[in-house]
Amino acid sequence: MLDLRLIRENPEGVRAALATTGIAAPIAEIVAADERRRAVLTEVEALKAELNAGSKLVGRTREPAEREALIAANRVVGDKIAALDEAAKTADARLQELMLLVPNLPLPHVPVAADERGNVVVAEHAAPADLGFPPKPHWELAEALGIIDFERGVKVSGSRFYVLRGDGARLQRALIAWMLDLHTGVHGYQEIYPPALVLEQTLVGTGNLPKFGDALFRDAHEDKWLSPTAEVPVTNLYRDEILDEAELPIYHVAYSPCFRREQLSAGRDVRGIKRGYQFDKVEMVKFVHPDRSAEEHRRLIGEASAPLAGLGLPYREVQLCTGDLGFSAADKVDLETWAPGSGEWLEVSSCGLFGDFQARRANIRFRPAGGGRPRFVHTLNGSGLALPRTMIAVMENYQREDGTIAVPEVLRPYMGGLETIGPQRPAGPARG
């Protein structure tokens, strides 16, 4: 949520900044609603002063008839105050509804462009290697090895679902455990295992609601929603709290299943496991002092890059433009890794800096060490990393000409020393 004072004092500047994002926002309605609310509050204050003066006058009046007339007049003023108090509550609620529809403002250095075509590759690491043979896409590799079962996934849950089998399931579990160990042991994050079901207010706090409800799955009978990312419950751990400045920065990392009603495109996106309604992710979330958020953003990008470097995968950093930032971020850098079989760069992490946008919505503040009024923290988050696209990159970059997949060295301790993923044996107890 933006600071209302910013909109009140510079509506044209806010409109100009939002125009670069391509997201419509009701700025004129907010200005009008704010003026109405303030006018009502001004009238209420004047009437309260009048009522206070009238009450004092009643106390000084001894003549019964005159006293009764003053009491009756005060009662009328009191009724007006009560009605205006209700009007003020209604006006305030409407203003809050409108404020929740306003996206964050891009930081000045973010390139201005209408859509993803304006994104800028700012760094490349470990250029894609020549495998020495025509690489296969992961869906061909995985089906041939028996590590992904697309047909039974659809049978159980419908389109855009699949089942990981044997070493496929083991590979994903190894990636998650290794990434959690990396972020907790090397980068200083505290691990969180959050609920997968969250309240509506929890989604409001991160900016997912009210604007993007159509992309979420909801319980039909209760105020429960399936979380689209661990960012949602983890960010809200400190909702409506005032932290001590000495507690900052706070780093949390969480593995969770994620649920989103993805808008699926035709063509290659319908093949394999790139897009689905359910996927796993390791997510990093930071709560930091406002003066250090830019520094923490660069650190976050480095921490999200570490798993890619550790896996030896080619990857690049992409600075998103204003038209591709989304709703809540003021700045965002994507990490993309190369999938040679699919022939495309895959986004495996979006490292977002949100400033105080989420903290205002969730009311997360800190008490300055030197005294003074509580201030809003700044929040950041980024995947470290997202599955299953990291799985795709591993399978396609580590494939061998014979159709097997080499296990990256860093994952072998998490897979019982396994070095190669080959054809899976039939399900059932070991024989012989």
Secondary structure, 3 states (H helix, E strand, C coil): CCCHHHHHHCHHHHHHHHHCCCCCCCHHHHHHHHHHHHHHHHHHHHHHHHHHHHHHHHHHCCCHHHHHHHHHHHHHHHHHHHHHHHHHHHHHHHHHHHHCCCCCCCCCCCCCCCCHHHCEEEEEECCCCCCCCCCCCHHHHHHHHCCEEHHHHHHHHCCCCCEECCHHHHHHHHHHHHHHHHHHHCCCCEEECCCCEECHHHHHHHCCCCCCHHHCCECCCCCCEECCCCHHHHHHHHCCCEEEHHHCCEEEEEEEEEECCCCCCCHHHHCCCCCCCEEEEEEEEEEECHHHHHHHHHHHHHHHHHHHHHHCCCEEEEECCHHHCCCCCCEEEEEEEEECCCCEEEEEEEEEECCCHHHHHHCCEEECCCCCCCEECEEEEEEEEECCHHHHHHHHHCECCCCCEECCHHHHHHHCCCCEECCCCCCCCCCC
